[in-house]
Amino acid sequence: MSEVKRVIATEEASKLIKRLQEKYGDLLFHQSGGCCDGSSPMCYEQGDFIIGDNDVLLGSIENCPFYMSKAQFQYWKHTQLIIDVVEGRGGMFSLEGPEGVRFLTRSRVYSDDEKDRLT
């Protein structure tokens, strides 16, 4: 049986992440909880965003750790996050902003079988 991940990236998102890694080095993601930049996945250079005790590591996409607050995770724990890219301006603090595109979180609910295989 294959493992089931909590967060994955589309092909387009993976391409953008790789471009950003070439430009900025090691990156990390944090799923915004709806404050300044809505509820977008925010991309930062590692070290530019401080991960706290109230953040949960969901996994990684393109070797970039992906975090979310514990409180928000309680609402999303039954879903797989699918990080995608769409045209338009994203969060002003997220690294993809100057690229003319933004990361977007899509989601889908896990099947009962998948819940048993979460990693």
MOPAC internal coordinates of N, CA, C and O (Angstrom, degrees):
PM7 1SCF
backbone

  N    0.0000 0     0.00 0     0.00 0    0    0    0
  C    1.4496 1     0.00 0     0.00 0    1    0    0
  C    1.5260 1   110.02 1     0.00 0    2    1    0
  O    1.2310 1   120.92 1   -39.47 1    3    2    1
  N    1.2911 1   115.85 1   140.53 1    3    2    1
  C    1.4551 1   119.95 1   179.74 1    5    3    2
  C    1.5248 1   110.96 1   -84.79 1    6    5    3
  O    1.2310 1   121.79 1   -26.47 1    7    6    5
  N    1.3181 1   114.18 1   153.53 1    7    6    5
  C    1.4504 1   119.30 1   178.99 1    9    7    6
  C    1.5242 1   110.44 1   -74.11 1   10    9    7
  O    1.2310 1   121.02 1   -24.51 1   11   10    9
  N    1.2990 1   115.66 1   155.49 1   11   10    9
  C    1.4601 1   121.50 1   177.43 1   13   11   10
  C    1.5211 1   107.05 1  -115.31 1   14   13   11
  O    1.2310 1   120.92 1   -53.83 1   15   14   13
  N    1.3023 1   115.84 1   126.17 1   15   14   13
  C    1.4644 1   121.25 1  -177.46 1   17   15   14
  C    1.5241 1   110.52 1   -97.37 1   18   17   15
  O    1.2310 1   121.36 1   -28.99 1   19   18   17
  N    1.3168 1   115.00 1   151.01 1   19   18   17
  C    1.4665 1   120.89 1   178.30 1   21   19   18
  C    1.5240 1   111.93 1   -79.02 1   22   21   19
  O    1.2310 1   120.40 1   153.76 1   23   22   21
  N    1.3324 1   116.84 1   -26.24 1   23   22   21
  C    1.4601 1   120.36 1  -179.60 1   25   23   22
  C    1.5293 1   108.40 1  -141.05 1   26   25   23
  O    1.2310 1   121.24 1   -44.63 1   27   26   25
  N    1.3339 1   115.22 1   135.37 1   27   26   25
  C    1.4622 1   122.03 1   177.15 1   29   27   26
  C    1.5262 1   108.01 1  -136.69 1   30   29   27
  O    1.2310 1   120.47 1   -11.64 1   31   30   29
  N    1.3181 1   116.70 1   168.36 1   31   30   29
  C    1.4611 1   122.18 1   178.80 1   33   31   30
  C    1.5188 1   109.65 1  -124.56 1   34   33   31
  O    1.2310 1   121.27 1   -35.49 1   35   34   33
  N    1.3276 1   115.18 1   144.51 1   35   34   33
  C    1.4537 1   119.68 1   173.52 1   37   35   34
  C    1.5240 1   108.40 1   -72.10 1   38   37   35
  O    1.2310 1   120.75 1   -11.35 1   39   38   37
  N    1.3125 1   116.18 1   168.65 1   39   38   37
  C    1.4624 1   120.60 1   178.33 1   41   39   38
  C    1.5284 1   111.07 1   -58.87 1   42   41   39
  O    1.2310 1   120.49 1   136.70 1   43   42   41
  N    1.3354 1   116.67 1   -43.30 1   43   42   41
  C    1.4739 1   120.63 1   179.47 1   45   43   42
  C    1.5179 1   111.62 1   -63.78 1   46   45   43
  O    1.2310 1   120.39 1   138.93 1   47   46   45
  N    1.3260 1   116.86 1   -41.07 1   47   46   45
  C    1.4622 1   120.18 1   178.23 1   49   47   46
  C    1.5235 1   110.02 1   -64.74 1   50   49   47
  O    1.2310 1   120.20 1   138.61 1   51   50   49
  N    1.3235 1   117.22 1   -41.39 1   51   50   49
  C    1.4617 1   120.76 1   178.83 1   53   51   50
  C    1.5265 1   111.40 1   -60.87 1   54   53   51
  O    1.2310 1   120.30 1   137.75 1   55   54   53
  N    1.3099 1   117.04 1   -42.25 1   55   54   53
  C    1.4649 1   120.82 1   177.91 1   57   55   54
  C    1.5302 1   111.34 1   -61.20 1   58   57   55
  O    1.2310 1   120.82 1   135.94 1   59   58   57
  N    1.3352 1   116.04 1   -44.06 1   59   58   57
  C    1.4610 1   119.94 1   179.98 1   61   59   58
  C    1.5283 1   110.60 1   -66.03 1   62   61   59
  O    1.2310 1   120.24 1   138.02 1   63   62   61
  N    1.3075 1   117.15 1   -41.98 1   63   62   61
  C    1.4704 1   120.33 1   179.15 1   65   63   62
  C    1.5270 1   109.66 1   -59.53 1   66   65   63
  O    1.2310 1   120.09 1   136.29 1   67   66   65
  N    1.3172 1   117.43 1   -43.71 1   67   66   65
  C    1.4621 1   120.76 1  -179.81 1   69   67   66
  C    1.5348 1   111.20 1   -62.67 1   70   69   67
  O    1.2310 1   120.34 1   139.71 1   71   70   69
  N    1.3411 1   116.96 1   -40.29 1   71   70   69
  C    1.4722 1   120.03 1   176.75 1   73   71   70
  C    1.5279 1   110.39 1   -62.71 1   74   73   71
  O    1.2310 1   120.72 1   137.36 1   75   74   73
  N    1.3248 1   116.24 1   -42.64 1   75   74   73
  C    1.4653 1   120.18 1  -179.76 1   77   75   74
  C    1.5273 1   111.16 1   -67.20 1   78   77   75
  O    1.2310 1   120.14 1   144.49 1   79   78   77
  N    1.3308 1   117.34 1   -35.51 1   79   78   77
  C    1.4599 1   120.62 1   177.24 1   81   79   78
  C    1.5370 1   110.81 1   -64.42 1   82   81   79
  O    1.2310 1   120.72 1   140.40 1   83   82   81
  N    1.3370 1   116.24 1   -39.60 1   83   82   81
  C    1.4686 1   119.66 1   177.74 1   85   83   82
  C    1.5211 1   110.75 1   -62.66 1   86   85   83
  O    1.2310 1   120.87 1   144.33 1   87   86   85
  N    1.3025 1   115.94 1   -35.67 1   87   86   85
  C    1.4623 1   121.90 1  -176.85 1   89   87   86
  C    1.5275 1   112.76 1   -81.63 1   90   89   87
  O    1.2310 1   120.27 1   139.27 1   91   90   89
  N    1.3430 1   117.09 1   -40.73 1   91   90   89
  C    1.4650 1   120.94 1  -170.54 1   93   91   90
  C    1.5274 1   114.94 1  -115.60 1   94   93   91
  O    1.2310 1   119.30 1   165.95 1   95   94   93
  N    1.3048 1   118.93 1   -14.05 1   95   94   93
  C    1.4609 1   120.73 1  -177.06 1   97   95   94
  C    1.5189 1   111.45 1    91.55 1   98   97   95
  O    1.2310 1   120.70 1    34.32 1   99   98   97
  N    1.3340 1   116.26 1  -145.68 1   99   98   97
  C    1.4699 1   121.33 1  -177.28 1  101   99   98
  C    1.5280 1   111.19 1   -66.09 1  102  101   99
  O    1.2310 1   121.33 1   -45.86 1  103  102  101
  N    1.3313 1   115.06 1   134.14 1  103  102  101
  C    1.4567 1   121.72 1  -176.76 1  105  103  102
  C    1.5200 1   110.84 1  -121.48 1  106  105  103
  O    1.2310 1   121.35 1   -14.54 1  107  106  105
  N    1.3325 1   115.01 1   165.46 1  107  106  105
  C    1.4564 1   121.39 1   169.54 1  109  107  106
  C    1.5171 1   107.95 1  -144.34 1  110  109  107
  O    1.2310 1   121.34 1   -22.23 1  111  110  109
  N    1.3317 1   115.04 1   157.77 1  111  110  109
  C    1.4570 1   121.69 1   177.68 1  113  111  110
  C    1.5208 1   109.67 1  -118.77 1  114  113  111
  O    1.2310 1   121.61 1   -33.11 1  115  114  113
  N    1.3299 1   114.53 1   146.89 1  115  114  113
  C    1.4595 1   120.74 1   172.21 1  117  115  114
  C    1.5251 1   106.56 1  -137.72 1  118  117  115
  O    1.2310 1   121.17 1   -54.20 1  119  118  117
  N    1.3215 1   115.37 1   125.80 1  119  118  117
  C    1.4649 1   120.23 1   178.25 1  121  119  118
  C    1.5189 1   108.27 1   -72.93 1  122  121  119
  O    1.2310 1   120.92 1   -66.60 1  123  122  121
  N    1.3254 1   115.84 1   113.40 1  123  122  121
  C    1.4595 1   120.69 1  -179.70 1  125  123  122
  C    1.5171 1   109.92 1   -63.93 1  126  125  123
  O    1.2310 1   121.19 1   -35.87 1  127  126  125
  N    1.3063 1   115.32 1   144.13 1  127  126  125
  C    1.4630 1   120.84 1  -177.58 1  129  127  126
  C    1.5058 1   114.37 1   -94.53 1  130  129  127
  O    1.2310 1   119.35 1  -169.26 1  131  130  129
  N    1.3047 1   118.84 1    10.74 1  131  130  129
  C    1.4529 1   120.07 1   175.50 1  133  131  130
  C    1.5059 1   115.31 1   108.63 1  134  133  131
  O    1.2310 1   119.54 1  -173.03 1  135  134  133
  N    1.3039 1   118.49 1     6.97 1  135  134  133
  C    1.4662 1   121.21 1  -179.54 1  137  135  134
  C    1.5294 1   109.81 1   -78.09 1  138  137  135
  O    1.2310 1   120.61 1    57.04 1  139  138  137
  N    1.2895 1   116.44 1  -122.96 1  139  138  137
  C    1.4677 1   122.69 1  -172.86 1  141  139  138
  C    1.5195 1   114.28 1   -52.87 1  142  141  139
  O    1.2310 1   120.06 1   137.64 1  143  142  141
  N    1.3009 1   117.48 1   -42.36 1  143  142  141
  C    1.4601 1   120.97 1  -173.89 1  145  143  142
  C    1.5207 1   112.72 1  -111.95 1  146  145  143
  O    1.2310 1   120.14 1  -147.81 1  147  146  145
  N    1.3085 1   117.33 1    32.19 1  147  146  145
  C    1.4543 1   120.46 1   177.89 1  149  147  146
  C    1.5069 1   111.28 1    69.16 1  150  149  147
  O    1.2310 1   120.45 1    41.49 1  151  150  149
  N    1.3139 1   116.74 1  -138.51 1  151  150  149
  C    1.4659 1   120.14 1   179.84 1  153  151  150
  C    1.5184 1   109.70 1  -121.68 1  154  153  151
  O    1.2310 1   121.20 1  -129.47 1  155  154  153
  N    1.3047 1   115.31 1    50.53 1  155  154  153
  C    1.4626 1   121.99 1  -179.03 1  157  155  154
  C    1.5180 1   111.21 1   -92.48 1  158  157  155
  O    1.2310 1   120.54 1   -27.48 1  159  158  157
  N    1.3364 1   116.57 1   152.52 1  159  158  157
  C    1.4589 1   118.38 1   170.09 1  161  159  158
  C    1.5277 1   107.60 1   -74.34 1  162  161  159
  O    1.2310 1   120.82 1   -56.57 1  163  162  161
  N    1.3014 1   116.03 1   123.43 1  163  162  161
  C    1.4544 1   121.29 1  -176.63 1  165  163  162
  C    1.5243 1   109.56 1   -99.56 1  166  165  163
  O    1.2310 1   120.59 1   -46.23 1  167  166  165
  N    1.3229 1   116.48 1   133.77 1  167  166  165
  C    1.4618 1   123.27 1  -178.11 1  169  167  166
  C    1.5334 1   108.78 1  -108.86 1  170  169  167
  O    1.2310 1   120.93 1   -53.13 1  171  170  169
  N    1.3219 1   115.83 1   126.87 1  171  170  169
  C    1.4650 1   121.92 1  -177.45 1  173  171  170
  C    1.5232 1   110.15 1  -131.13 1  174  173  171
  O    1.2310 1   120.87 1   -21.88 1  175  174  173
  N    1.3263 1   115.95 1   158.12 1  175  174  173
  C    1.4568 1   119.71 1   166.52 1  177  175  174
  C    1.5219 1   106.56 1   -69.76 1  178  177  175
  O    1.2310 1   120.58 1   -39.80 1  179  178  177
  N    1.3251 1   116.50 1   140.20 1  179  178  177
  C    1.4667 1   118.35 1   177.80 1  181  179  178
  C    1.5247 1   108.12 1   -59.17 1  182  181  179
  O    1.2310 1   121.25 1   -46.55 1  183  182  181
  N    1.3167 1   115.22 1   133.45 1  183  182  181
  C    1.4585 1   121.58 1  -177.47 1  185  183  182
  C    1.5135 1   113.04 1    99.61 1  186  185  183
  O    1.2310 1   119.88 1   162.17 1  187  186  185
  N    1.3429 1   117.83 1   -17.83 1  187  186  185
  C    1.4649 1   121.00 1   179.29 1  189  187  186
  C    1.5229 1   112.79 1   -88.28 1  190  189  187
  O    1.2310 1   120.14 1   168.87 1  191  190  189
  N    1.3040 1   117.33 1   -11.13 1  191  190  189
  C    1.4710 1   121.64 1   177.24 1  193  191  190
  C    1.5236 1   106.78 1  -130.99 1  194  193  191
  O    1.2310 1   120.64 1   -53.08 1  195  194  193
  N    1.3024 1   116.39 1   126.92 1  195  194  193
  C    1.4611 1   120.12 1  -177.00 1  197  195  194
  C    1.5261 1   109.81 1   -90.52 1  198  197  195
  O    1.2310 1   121.55 1   -59.44 1  199  198  197
  N    1.3212 1   114.63 1   120.56 1  199  198  197
  C    1.4616 1   121.66 1   176.80 1  201  199  198
  C    1.5234 1   107.23 1   -82.50 1  202  201  199
  O    1.2310 1   120.91 1   -46.59 1  203  202  201
  N    1.3370 1   115.87 1   133.41 1  203  202  201
  C    1.4490 1   119.89 1  -177.51 1  205  203  202
  C    1.5187 1   113.12 1  -113.79 1  206  205  203
  O    1.2310 1   121.40 1     0.66 1  207  206  205
  N    1.3203 1   114.92 1  -179.34 1  207  206  205
  C    1.4683 1   121.38 1   179.28 1  209  207  206
  C    1.5243 1   112.06 1   -64.46 1  210  209  207
  O    1.2310 1   119.94 1   161.10 1  211  210  209
  N    1.3191 1   117.71 1   -18.90 1  211  210  209
  C    1.4618 1   121.26 1  -178.99 1  213  211  210
  C    1.5193 1   112.59 1   -95.53 1  214  213  211
  O    1.2310 1   120.35 1  -165.42 1  215  214  213
  N    1.3295 1   116.95 1    14.58 1  215  214  213
  C    1.4608 1   121.15 1   177.59 1  217  215  214
  C    1.5253 1   110.21 1  -109.74 1  218  217  215
  O    1.2310 1   121.24 1   -33.15 1  219  218  217
  N    1.3290 1   115.24 1   146.85 1  219  218  217
  C    1.4633 1   123.13 1  -179.07 1  221  219  218
  C    1.5286 1   108.34 1  -115.72 1  222  221  219
  O    1.2310 1   120.43 1   -47.40 1  223  222  221
  N    1.3218 1   116.78 1   132.60 1  223  222  221
  C    1.4571 1   121.62 1   174.32 1  225  223  222
  C    1.5250 1   107.55 1   -83.05 1  226  225  223
  O    1.2310 1   120.34 1   -63.39 1  227  226  225
  N    1.3324 1   116.96 1   116.61 1  227  226  225
  C    1.4624 1   121.25 1  -178.94 1  229  227  226
  C    1.5246 1   112.52 1   -87.84 1  230  229  227
  O    1.2310 1   120.76 1   156.48 1  231  230  229
  N    1.3055 1   116.16 1   -23.52 1  231  230  229
  C    1.4588 1   121.33 1  -175.91 1  233  231  230
  C    1.5136 1   108.29 1   151.32 1  234  233  231
  O    1.2310 1   120.96 1    26.46 1  235  234  233
  N    1.3256 1   115.77 1  -153.54 1  235  234  233
  C    1.4625 1   119.49 1   177.91 1  237  235  234
  C    1.5199 1   109.61 1  -143.46 1  238  237  235
  O    1.2310 1   121.90 1   -25.69 1  239  238  237
  N    1.3206 1   113.97 1   154.31 1  239  238  237
  C    1.4661 1   121.42 1   172.96 1  241  239  238
  C    1.5256 1   106.40 1  -127.95 1  242  241  239
  O    1.2310 1   120.76 1   -54.22 1  243  242  241
  N    1.3196 1   116.14 1   125.78 1  243  242  241
  C    1.4735 1   122.08 1  -176.00 1  245  243  242
  C    1.5284 1   111.26 1    50.55 1  246  245  243
  O    1.2310 1   120.82 1  -135.65 1  247  246  245
  N    1.3215 1   116.04 1    44.35 1  247  246  245
  C    1.4682 1   123.38 1   178.71 1  249  247  246
  C    1.5223 1   113.84 1    64.33 1  250  249  247
  O    1.2310 1   120.43 1  -159.14 1  251  250  249
  N    1.3175 1   116.79 1    20.86 1  251  250  249
  C    1.4620 1   121.88 1   176.43 1  253  251  250
  C    1.5306 1   107.91 1  -109.27 1  254  253  251
  O    1.2310 1   119.48 1   -58.23 1  255  254  253
  N    1.3245 1   118.60 1   121.77 1  255  254  253
  C    1.4623 1   119.43 1   178.35 1  257  255  254
  C    1.5202 1   111.07 1   -62.03 1  258  257  255
  O    1.2310 1   121.06 1   -34.44 1  259  258  257
  N    1.3259 1   115.58 1   145.56 1  259  258  257
  C    1.4712 1   121.82 1  -177.80 1  261  259  258
  C    1.5315 1   108.06 1  -125.17 1  262  261  259
  O    1.2310 1   120.56 1   -59.76 1  263  262  261
  N    1.3344 1   116.53 1   120.24 1  263  262  261
  C    1.4583 1   123.32 1  -175.42 1  265  263  262
  C    1.5277 1   111.76 1  -117.19 1  266  265  263
  O    1.2310 1   122.09 1   -18.56 1  267  266  265
  N    1.3227 1   113.61 1   161.44 1  267  266  265
  C    1.4660 1   122.70 1   175.73 1  269  267  266
  C    1.5305 1   106.53 1  -152.82 1  270  269  267
  O    1.2310 1   120.48 1   -28.15 1  271  270  269
  N    1.3154 1   116.69 1   151.85 1  271  270  269
  C    1.4658 1   118.58 1   178.21 1  273  271  270
  C    1.5273 1   109.87 1   -67.08 1  274  273  271
  O    1.2310 1   120.70 1   -29.98 1  275  274  273
  N    1.3300 1   116.27 1   150.02 1  275  274  273
  C    1.4651 1   121.38 1   179.20 1  277  275  274
  C    1.5276 1   110.99 1   -58.43 1  278  277  275
  O    1.2310 1   120.54 1   137.51 1  279  278  277
  N    1.3186 1   116.57 1   -42.49 1  279  278  277
  C    1.4691 1   120.32 1  -178.64 1  281  279  278
  C    1.5214 1   110.75 1   -62.42 1  282  281  279
  O    1.2310 1   120.23 1   135.96 1  283  282  281
  N    1.3146 1   117.16 1   -44.04 1  283  282  281
  C    1.4635 1   120.90 1   179.61 1  285  283  282
  C    1.5290 1   110.67 1   -68.07 1  286  285  283
  O    1.2310 1   120.68 1   143.46 1  287  286  285
  N    1.3289 1   116.30 1   -36.54 1  287  286  285
  C    1.4602 1   120.64 1   179.72 1  289  287  286
  C    1.5351 1   111.28 1   -58.29 1  290  289  287
  O    1.2310 1   119.89 1   146.26 1  291  290  289
  N    1.3155 1   117.82 1   -33.74 1  291  290  289
  C    1.4638 1   120.83 1   179.48 1  293  291  290
  C    1.5301 1   111.35 1   -58.86 1  294  293  291
  O    1.2310 1   120.11 1   148.78 1  295  294  293
  N    1.3258 1   117.40 1   -31.22 1  295  294  293
  C    1.4654 1   121.05 1   178.18 1  297  295  294
  C    1.5322 1   112.44 1   -82.72 1  298  297  295
  O    1.2310 1   120.33 1   152.19 1  299  298  297
  N    1.3263 1   116.98 1   -27.81 1  299  298  297
  C    1.4586 1   122.06 1  -172.47 1  301  299  298
  C    1.5229 1   113.58 1  -104.00 1  302  301  299
  O    1.2310 1   119.15 1   177.36 1  303  302  301
  N    1.3215 1   119.22 1    -2.64 1  303  302  301
  C    1.4655 1   120.80 1  -170.77 1  305  303  302
  C    1.5237 1   114.20 1   -63.75 1  306  305  303
  O    1.2310 1   119.40 1   164.11 1  307  306  305
  N    1.2969 1   118.75 1   -15.89 1  307  306  305
  C    1.4685 1   122.46 1   179.57 1  309  307  306
  C    1.5246 1   112.07 1   -95.11 1  310  309  307
  O    1.2310 1   120.71 1  -173.49 1  311  310  309
  N    1.3348 1   116.24 1     6.51 1  311  310  309
  C    1.4619 1   119.83 1  -176.45 1  313  311  310
  C    1.5194 1   111.85 1  -127.64 1  314  313  311
  O    1.2310 1   121.73 1   -29.64 1  315  314  313
  N    1.3125 1   114.29 1   150.36 1  315  314  313
  C    1.4594 1   120.62 1   172.22 1  317  315  314
  C    1.5222 1   107.30 1   -92.00 1  318  317  315
  O    1.2310 1   120.61 1   -48.13 1  319  318  317
  N    1.3233 1   116.44 1   131.87 1  319  318  317
  C    1.4597 1   120.77 1   176.37 1  321  319  318
  C    1.5170 1   108.94 1   -87.71 1  322  321  319
  O    1.2310 1   120.93 1   -48.46 1  323  322  321
  N    1.3151 1   115.82 1   131.54 1  323  322  321
  C    1.4596 1   122.33 1   179.55 1  325  323  322
  C    1.5232 1   106.49 1  -118.48 1  326  325  323
  O    1.2310 1   120.69 1   -70.55 1  327  326  325
  N    1.3187 1   116.28 1   109.45 1  327  326  325
  C    1.4566 1   120.97 1  -176.84 1  329  327  326
  C    1.5214 1   108.38 1   -86.74 1  330  329  327
  O    1.2310 1   121.72 1   -55.35 1  331  330  329
  N    1.3320 1   114.32 1   124.65 1  331  330  329
  C    1.4539 1   122.14 1  -175.97 1  333  331  330
  C    1.5276 1   108.40 1  -126.43 1  334  333  331
  O    1.2310 1   120.51 1    -0.98 1  335  334  333
  N    1.3254 1   116.63 1   179.02 1  335  334  333
  C    1.4588 1   123.22 1   178.45 1  337  335  334
  C    1.5226 1   108.17 1  -130.06 1  338  337  335
  O    1.2310 1   120.77 1   -43.67 1  339  338  337
  N    1.3240 1   116.13 1   136.33 1  339  338  337
  C    1.4558 1   121.78 1   174.79 1  341  339  338
  C    1.5303 1   108.17 1  -132.66 1  342  341  339
  O    1.2310 1   120.66 1   -21.03 1  343  342  341
  N    1.3154 1   116.34 1   158.97 1  343  342  341
  C    1.4640 1   120.93 1   177.69 1  345  343  342
  C    1.5182 1   110.16 1   -70.56 1  346  345  343
  O    1.2310 1   121.35 1   -28.28 1  347  346  345
  N    1.3215 1   115.03 1   151.72 1  347  346  345
  C    1.4526 1   120.71 1   176.90 1  349  347  346
  C    1.5144 1   111.88 1   117.73 1  350  349  347
  O    1.2310 1   121.21 1   -13.34 1  351  350  349
  N    1.3064 1   115.30 1   166.66 1  351  350  349
  C    1.4648 1   121.38 1  -179.94 1  353  351  350
  C    1.5063 1   110.48 1   -77.40 1  354  353  351
  O    1.2310 1   121.39 1   -46.20 1  355  354  353
  N    1.3036 1   114.94 1   133.80 1  355  354  353
  C    1.4579 1   120.44 1   177.52 1  357  355  354
  C    1.5029 1   111.38 1  -102.07 1  358  357  355
  O    1.2310 1   121.03 1    28.15 1  359  358  357
  N    1.3040 1   115.64 1  -151.85 1  359  358  357
  C    1.4511 1   121.83 1   179.88 1  361  359  358
  C    1.5163 1   111.67 1   -63.71 1  362  361  359
  O    1.2310 1   121.08 1   -40.31 1  363  362  361
  N    1.3063 1   115.54 1   139.69 1  363  362  361
  C    1.4583 1   119.06 1  -175.54 1  365  363  362
  C    1.5280 1   112.47 1   -69.35 1  366  365  363
  O    1.2310 1   119.80 1   163.80 1  367  366  365
  N    1.3311 1   118.00 1   -16.20 1  367  366  365
  C    1.4582 1   120.62 1   179.95 1  369  367  366
  C    1.5234 1   112.28 1   -97.98 1  370  369  367
  O    1.2310 1   119.36 1   169.85 1  371  370  369
  N    1.3112 1   118.83 1   -10.15 1  371  370  369
  C    1.4542 1   122.52 1  -176.08 1  373  371  370
  C    1.5300 1   110.23 1   -86.42 1  374  373  371
  O    1.2310 1   120.40 1   -39.57 1  375  374  373
  N    1.3279 1   116.84 1   140.43 1  375  374  373
  C    1.4648 1   122.40 1  -171.43 1  377  375  374
  C    1.5215 1   114.87 1   -63.72 1  378  377  375
  O    1.2310 1   119.45 1   156.83 1  379  378  377
  N    1.3183 1   118.66 1   -23.17 1  379  378  377
  C    1.4717 1   119.06 1  -176.93 1  381  379  378
  C    1.5215 1   112.79 1   -78.75 1  382  381  379
  O    1.2310 1   119.41 1   170.85 1  383  382  381
  N    1.3168 1   118.74 1    -9.15 1  383  382  381
  C    1.4639 1   122.84 1  -177.07 1  385  383  382
  C    1.5142 1   115.11 1   -46.65 1  386  385  383
  O    1.2310 1   119.28 1   128.58 1  387  386  385
  N    1.3263 1   118.98 1   -51.42 1  387  386  385
  C    1.4741 1   120.27 1  -179.05 1  389  387  386
  C    1.5308 1   114.16 1   -66.06 1  390  389  387
  O    1.2310 1   119.84 1   167.97 1  391  390  389
  N    1.3200 1   117.90 1   -12.03 1  391  390  389
  C    1.4676 1   121.29 1  -178.07 1  393  391  390
  C    1.5343 1   112.68 1   -80.24 1  394  393  391
  O    1.2310 1   120.09 1   171.10 1  395  394  393
  N    1.3399 1   117.44 1    -8.90 1  395  394  393
  C    1.4680 1   120.33 1  -179.24 1  397  395  394
  C    1.5196 1   113.72 1    81.91 1  398  397  395
  O    1.2310 1   120.91 1  -168.96 1  399  398  397
  N    1.3303 1   115.87 1    11.04 1  399  398  397
  C    1.4631 1   122.35 1   178.41 1  401  399  398
  C    1.5212 1   107.89 1  -134.27 1  402  401  399
  O    1.2310 1   121.14 1    -9.83 1  403  402  401
  N    1.3257 1   115.42 1   170.17 1  403  402  401
  C    1.4606 1   118.58 1   176.65 1  405  403  402
  C    1.5185 1   109.22 1  -143.30 1  406  405  403
  O    1.2310 1   121.58 1   -28.89 1  407  406  405
  N    1.3204 1   114.57 1   151.11 1  407  406  405
  C    1.4528 1   119.81 1   173.79 1  409  407  406
  C    1.5210 1   108.62 1   -75.05 1  410  409  407
  O    1.2310 1   120.94 1   -32.20 1  411  410  409
  N    1.3126 1   115.81 1   147.80 1  411  410  409
  C    1.4590 1   122.74 1  -179.33 1  413  411  410
  C    1.5167 1   107.68 1  -138.70 1  414  413  411
  O    1.2310 1   120.68 1   -42.03 1  415  414  413
  N    1.3291 1   116.31 1   137.97 1  415  414  413
  C    1.4586 1   120.39 1   177.56 1  417  415  414
  C    1.5181 1   109.53 1   -97.36 1  418  417  415
  O    1.2310 1   121.47 1   -57.49 1  419  418  417
  N    1.3039 1   114.78 1   122.51 1  419  418  417
  C    1.4606 1   121.76 1   170.35 1  421  419  418
  C    1.5241 1   105.16 1  -107.04 1  422  421  419
  O    1.2310 1   119.93 1   -14.61 1  423  422  421
  N    1.2992 1   117.75 1   165.39 1  423  422  421
  C    1.4674 1   118.29 1   179.20 1  425  423  422
  C    1.5147 1   110.27 1  -150.01 1  426  425  423
  O    1.2310 1   121.98 1   -17.82 1  427  426  425
  N    1.3151 1   113.81 1   162.18 1  427  426  425
  C    1.4555 1   120.69 1   173.86 1  429  427  426
  C    1.5227 1   107.46 1  -147.54 1  430  429  427
  O    1.2310 1   120.73 1   -31.71 1  431  430  429
  N    1.3209 1   116.21 1   148.29 1  431  430  429
  C    1.4534 1   121.97 1  -178.65 1  433  431  430
  C    1.5275 1   109.02 1   -79.23 1  434  433  431
  O    1.2310 1   120.66 1   -42.02 1  435  434  433
  N    1.3264 1   116.34 1   137.98 1  435  434  433
  C    1.4544 1   120.89 1   177.59 1  437  435  434
  C    1.5236 1   111.25 1   -69.56 1  438  437  435
  O    1.2310 1   120.89 1   -32.70 1  439  438  437
  N    1.3274 1   115.91 1   147.30 1  439  438  437
  C    1.4603 1   120.62 1   170.36 1  441  439  438
  C    1.5344 1   107.22 1   -75.85 1  442  441  439
  O    1.2310 1   120.18 1   -13.81 1  443  442  441
  N    1.3125 1   117.27 1   166.19 1  443  442  441
  C    1.4663 1   120.60 1   178.21 1  445  443  442
  C    1.5215 1   110.89 1   -59.71 1  446  445  443
  O    1.2310 1   120.44 1   139.07 1  447  446  445
  N    1.3379 1   116.77 1   -40.93 1  447  446  445
  C    1.4559 1   121.02 1   178.93 1  449  447  446
  C    1.5309 1   110.96 1   -62.70 1  450  449  447
  O    1.2310 1   120.14 1   137.57 1  451  450  449
  N    1.3271 1   117.33 1   -42.43 1  451  450  449
  C    1.4587 1   121.18 1  -179.29 1  453  451  450
  C    1.5234 1   111.48 1   -65.21 1  454  453  451
  O    1.2310 1   119.77 1   143.10 1  455  454  453
  N    1.3061 1   118.04 1   -36.90 1  455  454  453
  C    1.4682 1   120.99 1   179.59 1  457  455  454
  C    1.5194 1   110.74 1   -56.48 1  458  457  455
  O    1.2310 1   120.13 1   144.93 1  459  458  457
  N    1.3398 1   117.35 1   -35.07 1  459  458  457
  C    1.4578 1   122.00 1  -179.61 1  461  459  458
  C    1.5210 1   112.70 1   -74.36 1  462  461  459
  O    1.2310 1   120.20 1   163.38 1  463  462  461
  N    1.3387 1   117.23 1   -16.62 1  463  462  461
  C    1.4610 1   121.30 1  -175.83 1  465  463  462
  C    1.5262 1   113.49 1  -112.13 1  466  465  463
  O    1.2310 1   120.11 1  -164.52 1  467  466  465
  N    1.3201 1   117.39 1    15.48 1  467  466  465
  C    1.4576 1   120.74 1  -179.24 1  469  467  466
  C    1.5243 1   111.43 1   -61.77 1  470  469  467
  O    1.2310 1   120.90 1   -37.84 1  471  470  469
  N    1.3424 1   115.88 1   142.16 1  471  470  469
  C    1.4601 1   120.42 1   176.46 1  473  471  470
  C    1.5058 1   109.15 1  -115.83 1  474  473  471
  O    1.2310 1   120.10 1   180.00 1  475  474  473

